[in-house]
Amino acid sequence: MRKLEQPLPPVFERIEDERLYRKQHLAAAFRLFAKLGFNESLDGHITVRDPELTDHFWINPQGIDFSEIRVSHLILVNHNGDVVQGELGVNRDTFGVHSYILQARPDAIATVHTHSIYGKAWSCLGRPLEPLNQDACAFYEDHSVFDDYTGDLLDINETKRIVEILGHHKAIILRNHGMLTVGRSVDEACWWFMNLERSSQAQLLAEAAGKPKIIGHETARLTHIHLGTPVNGWCCFQQFYNRMVREQPDLLD
C-alpha cells in the first residue's frame, strides 16, 4: 500500500526552467480568470516576480484581453515601470500597488487584483469576511480591510497605505474597490483570489437569507492552519492549470 501524499510545488535547478514555469502558470491564470468573468476593464493584473531579477516582475500587457494572453505576450518590468522585455506597454496607473507589495514583501512571489463582481459588492460594506464555512476560514485572521479609498491610483501615499494595511496577510479588501491577494506562487495567489471571490458571494447570499451562524474562534483558527497554507493554495490551483492547458494549449506559445 502507498501512503497518500499531498503534491508539492516543484523545485528547479535552472533559473530558465523556473522562469518558464512561472510565466506558463501566469498565462494560464489569465485564461482561467477570463473564463470566470474576472476580466472586466483595463485595471486587472496578475503579476509574478522574476526568479533571477527579483526586483522585476512579469505582468499582462495593456490592450490584450485575459482570454487571449499567451506566454509570449507577458511583459517584464522593473519597479519604476520601465519595460525591460516585451513589445507592448503596461497600464502604469495600476501596476504601482503590485510593485510596492513585491518590494515590501520578500515572501510574496505573485499578486492578484481584478474587479470581480462579488469582490466589488462585498468591498462596499467595508468589513472583513466572517468564518461562515471552511473555505472562508482560509482567510481567518489572515486578511485586512483598507477603509480609506480615494480613487486616486497615482497617489503613492495611498498605495503605501494599502501595502501597510495588508501587512503579512494573504489578502486585503479595498473598500468600494475590490480585492487583492498575494502568494508564494502564481497558483497560490490566484487560488486565494478565487476563494475570496466565492466566499464573498457566499456571505452576501447568507446575509440576504437571514442571520448566518459563524464558526467558532478555535475551530476557525484550526481550519485556517489546515487550509490556509501556501502549499494548499498552490495545490488547489493545479486542477485549474491543467484544465486550461488541455483546453487552450496555445496559451503556452
Backbone torsions as a table, in degrees:
resi	resn	phi	psi	omega
1	MET	NA	147.1	-179.1
2	ARG	-111.1	135.5	178.6
3	LYS	-69.7	146.0	174.5
4	LEU	-74.1	129.8	-179.2
5	GLU	-129.4	138.1	176.8
6	GLN	-76.7	131.9	175.9
7	PRO	-58.3	151.6	179.8
8	LEU	-122.5	151.5	176.0
9	PRO	-58.3	146.3	-178.4
10	PRO	-70.1	153.9	173.7
11	VAL	-114.1	132.4	-172.6
12	PHE	-110.3	143.8	175.0
13	GLU	-90.4	-26.9	-177.4
14	ARG	-115.2	134.0	178.4
15	ILE	-58.0	-38.8	-177.5
16	GLU	-60.8	-38.5	179.7
17	ASP	-69.7	-39.1	179.1
18	GLU	-68.1	-39.7	178.3
19	ARG	-61.6	-45.2	179.5
20	LEU	-63.0	-42.3	178.4
21	TYR	-57.9	-47.3	-179.1
22	ARG	-63.6	-41.3	-178.9
23	LYS	-69.1	-38.4	177.8
24	GLN	-64.5	-42.3	179.6
25	HIS	-71.0	-30.9	175.5
26	LEU	-66.4	-47.3	178.9
27	ALA	-61.8	-41.5	178.7
28	ALA	-64.6	-35.9	179.2
29	ALA	-63.6	-41.2	177.9
30	PHE	-62.0	-44.2	179.5
31	ARG	-61.0	-43.0	179.2
32	LEU	-64.2	-43.5	-179.4
33	PHE	-63.9	-33.8	174.5
34	ALA	-62.9	-42.7	179.8
35	LYS	-62.5	-33.1	-179.5
36	LEU	-87.2	-3.5	178.0
37	GLY	82.6	24.8	-178.9
38	PHE	-94.5	11.0	-173.2
39	ASN	-102.1	44.2	-179.7
40	GLU	-85.1	133.7	175.1
41	SER	68.2	-172.3	-177.3
42	LEU	-96.1	0.1	-167.1
43	ASP	-93.1	-8.0	-177.5
44	GLY	-77.3	138.1	178.4
45	HIS	-144.1	144.8	163.1
46	ILE	-123.9	131.7	-177.4
47	THR	-127.8	152.1	176.7
48	VAL	-140.1	134.7	-180.0
49	ARG	-66.6	140.7	174.3
50	ASP	-72.2	138.1	-175.9
51	PRO	-72.1	-19.0	180.0
52	GLU	-103.9	-54.1	177.0
53	LEU	-89.1	82.2	-167.8
54	THR	-72.3	-8.8	172.5
55	ASP	-98.6	17.0	173.8
56	HIS	-123.0	157.0	176.5
57	PHE	-147.2	156.7	179.9
58	TRP	-93.8	139.6	-173.7
59	ILE	-147.0	159.5	177.7
60	ASN	-75.8	143.7	179.2
61	PRO	-76.3	155.4	175.8
62	GLN	-74.3	140.0	173.5
63	GLY	93.8	-1.7	176.2
64	ILE	-116.3	123.9	-179.0
65	ASP	-65.1	149.8	178.6
66	PHE	-51.2	-36.4	-174.6
67	SER	-68.9	-11.9	-176.5
68	GLU	-112.8	-3.2	-172.6
69	ILE	-69.9	135.6	174.8
70	ARG	-120.2	167.0	177.1
71	VAL	-55.0	-40.9	-176.8
72	SER	-68.3	-15.8	178.9
73	HIS	-82.1	-19.5	-171.0
74	LEU	-64.8	145.5	-174.4
75	ILE	-113.7	134.0	174.7
76	LEU	-97.1	123.5	180.0
77	VAL	-127.0	157.6	172.1
78	ASN	-98.1	-179.1	-174.6
79	HIS	-72.8	-8.6	173.9
80	ASN	-87.8	-6.4	-178.4
81	GLY	88.7	9.6	178.1
82	ASP	-79.3	133.9	176.4
83	VAL	-78.0	117.9	-178.4
84	VAL	-96.6	-33.5	178.8
85	GLN	-147.0	133.0	-179.8
86	GLY	125.7	156.7	-173.7
87	GLU	-97.6	-19.3	-173.9
88	LEU	-104.7	171.3	-179.7
89	GLY	-94.7	173.6	177.0
90	VAL	-125.1	160.1	177.7
91	ASN	-80.9	96.6	-175.4
92	ARG	-66.5	-23.3	-178.1
93	ASP	-66.7	-26.3	-172.2
94	THR	-121.1	-2.2	-178.7
95	PHE	-81.4	-14.6	-171.8
96	GLY	-58.5	-43.2	-177.4
97	VAL	-64.7	-35.5	176.3
98	HIS	-63.1	-43.0	-178.9
99	SER	-62.6	-46.2	-178.1
100	TYR	-66.6	-36.9	178.1
101	ILE	-64.1	-46.0	-178.5
102	LEU	-66.1	-29.2	175.7
103	GLN	-74.2	-37.0	-175.4
104	ALA	-83.8	-22.0	-174.1
105	ARG	-120.5	90.7	178.1
106	PRO	-58.2	-25.0	179.9
107	ASP	-77.4	-17.1	-176.2
108	ALA	-84.3	121.5	176.0
109	ILE	-98.7	-29.0	-175.4
110	ALA	-141.5	151.2	175.4
111	THR	-133.0	149.1	-178.8
112	VAL	-134.6	130.6	171.5
113	HIS	-150.0	118.5	170.8
114	THR	-138.6	168.2	-178.2
115	HIS	-96.3	67.1	178.7
116	SER	-72.4	150.6	-168.1
117	ILE	-66.6	-45.6	-178.0
118	TYR	-75.7	-29.9	173.6
119	GLY	-64.2	-42.4	177.1
120	LYS	-63.4	-42.8	-178.8
121	ALA	-64.3	-49.0	-178.0
122	TRP	-65.5	-35.0	-177.7
123	SER	-61.9	-26.6	-179.3
124	CYS	-65.8	-20.2	-180.0
125	LEU	-82.1	-18.3	177.9
126	GLY	63.6	34.6	-176.9
127	ARG	-128.2	151.2	170.8
128	PRO	-72.9	159.3	175.1
129	LEU	-70.8	147.4	174.5
130	GLU	-91.0	154.9	176.1
131	PRO	-79.9	78.4	-176.3
132	LEU	-87.7	-20.6	-179.3
133	ASN	-155.6	173.8	-173.9
134	GLN	-66.3	-31.4	179.0
135	ASP	-64.6	-43.5	179.6
136	ALA	-66.4	-25.1	179.7
137	CYS	-65.6	-17.2	175.2
138	ALA	-60.4	-21.8	-178.4
139	PHE	-105.5	4.8	-176.1
140	TYR	-64.7	123.6	-176.6
141	GLU	56.2	25.6	-175.3
142	ASP	-139.2	27.6	171.3
143	HIS	-150.6	159.6	-174.9
144	SER	-122.7	168.7	173.5
145	VAL	-125.4	123.8	175.1
146	PHE	-94.1	115.1	-168.7
147	ASP	-110.6	26.3	-172.2
148	ASP	-135.8	38.4	-176.0
149	TYR	-71.9	128.6	177.8
150	THR	-109.8	-16.2	-179.1
151	GLY	89.7	-2.3	-179.3
152	ASP	-90.5	96.8	-175.7
153	LEU	-71.0	-14.3	-179.8
154	LEU	-97.2	0.9	179.8
155	ASP	-78.8	105.2	-177.9
156	ILE	-62.3	-35.9	-179.4
157	ASN	-63.9	-38.2	177.6
158	GLU	-67.1	-41.8	178.2
159	THR	-60.3	-43.4	179.5
160	LYS	-64.8	-34.7	178.1
161	ARG	-67.6	-37.0	176.9
162	ILE	-60.0	-46.1	-179.3
163	VAL	-63.9	-40.5	-180.0
164	GLU	-64.4	-42.7	-178.4
165	ILE	-74.3	-32.2	172.5
166	LEU	-57.3	-42.2	177.9
167	GLY	59.4	-132.8	-178.7
168	HIS	-94.8	6.4	-174.4
169	HIS	-75.9	166.6	179.9
170	LYS	-89.0	-11.5	-175.8
171	ALA	-154.7	156.5	174.1
172	ILE	-141.2	137.3	174.6
173	ILE	-96.6	121.7	-178.5
174	LEU	-96.7	107.4	-173.5
175	ARG	-55.5	133.2	-179.7
176	ASN	60.8	24.8	-177.2
177	HIS	-139.2	-61.3	-177.0
178	GLY	160.0	-146.1	-173.6
179	MET	-135.3	157.4	176.8
180	LEU	-143.2	139.9	178.5
181	THR	-131.0	157.6	176.3
182	VAL	-131.8	161.9	178.5
183	GLY	-163.7	170.9	178.4
184	ARG	-87.2	7.1	173.7
185	SER	-158.2	160.5	172.1
186	VAL	-56.6	-43.1	-176.3
187	ASP	-59.2	-48.2	-178.9
188	GLU	-63.6	-49.5	-177.5
189	ALA	-60.2	-38.5	179.6
190	CYS	-70.0	-39.4	178.2
191	TRP	-63.5	-41.2	178.0
192	TRP	-61.8	-39.5	179.3
193	PHE	-65.0	-45.5	179.2
194	MET	-61.1	-43.8	179.6
195	ASN	-65.3	-43.1	-179.6
196	LEU	-63.3	-40.1	177.0
197	GLU	-61.7	-47.7	-178.8
198	ARG	-70.5	-34.0	176.6
199	SER	-67.2	-36.6	174.8
200	SER	-62.8	-43.8	177.6
201	GLN	-60.5	-44.5	-178.2
202	ALA	-63.3	-41.6	-178.8
203	GLN	-70.8	-36.8	175.7
204	LEU	-60.6	-43.5	179.2
205	LEU	-66.3	-42.5	-178.6
206	ALA	-64.3	-43.2	-179.0
207	GLU	-71.3	-28.7	175.8
208	ALA	-68.8	-28.9	-177.6
209	ALA	-87.0	-22.0	-177.7
210	GLY	166.5	-151.1	-179.5
211	LYS	-103.4	104.9	-175.7
212	PRO	-66.5	149.7	173.1
213	LYS	-91.5	129.7	-173.7
214	ILE	-96.4	141.2	174.9
215	ILE	-65.3	138.2	-178.3
216	GLY	-64.5	159.7	-173.5
217	HIS	-56.4	-52.0	-175.7
218	GLU	-64.7	-41.3	178.4
219	THR	-66.2	-42.0	178.9
220	ALA	-63.4	-40.4	179.8
221	ARG	-66.9	-41.8	178.8
222	LEU	-64.6	-41.5	178.7
223	THR	-63.2	-38.8	177.5
224	HIS	-61.4	-40.4	179.2
225	ILE	-60.2	-36.8	-177.7
226	HIS	-81.2	-40.4	-170.1
227	LEU	-103.7	-16.2	-172.4
228	GLY	-96.5	17.4	-177.3
229	THR	-84.3	154.4	176.0
230	PRO	-57.1	-39.7	-179.3
231	VAL	-65.2	-41.9	179.3
232	ASN	-66.0	-38.8	176.9
233	GLY	-60.7	-45.2	177.3
234	TRP	-61.4	-46.1	-175.4
235	CYS	-62.1	-41.7	-177.3
236	CYS	-63.9	-24.3	-176.7
237	PHE	-84.7	-17.2	-170.0
238	GLN	-61.9	-38.2	179.6
239	GLN	-63.1	-33.8	179.5
240	PHE	-72.8	-41.4	177.2
241	TYR	-60.4	-47.5	-178.3
242	ASN	-62.4	-37.9	179.7
243	ARG	-66.8	-42.4	-178.6
244	MET	-65.6	-37.9	178.8
245	VAL	-67.0	-39.1	176.8
246	ARG	-65.1	-43.6	-174.6
247	GLU	-78.6	-34.6	-173.9
248	GLN	-135.6	68.0	-175.5
249	PRO	-63.9	-17.7	179.8
250	ASP	-66.0	-16.4	178.7
251	LEU	-61.8	-22.6	-178.8
252	LEU	-80.4	-9.6	-177.9
253	ASP	-68.7	NA	NA
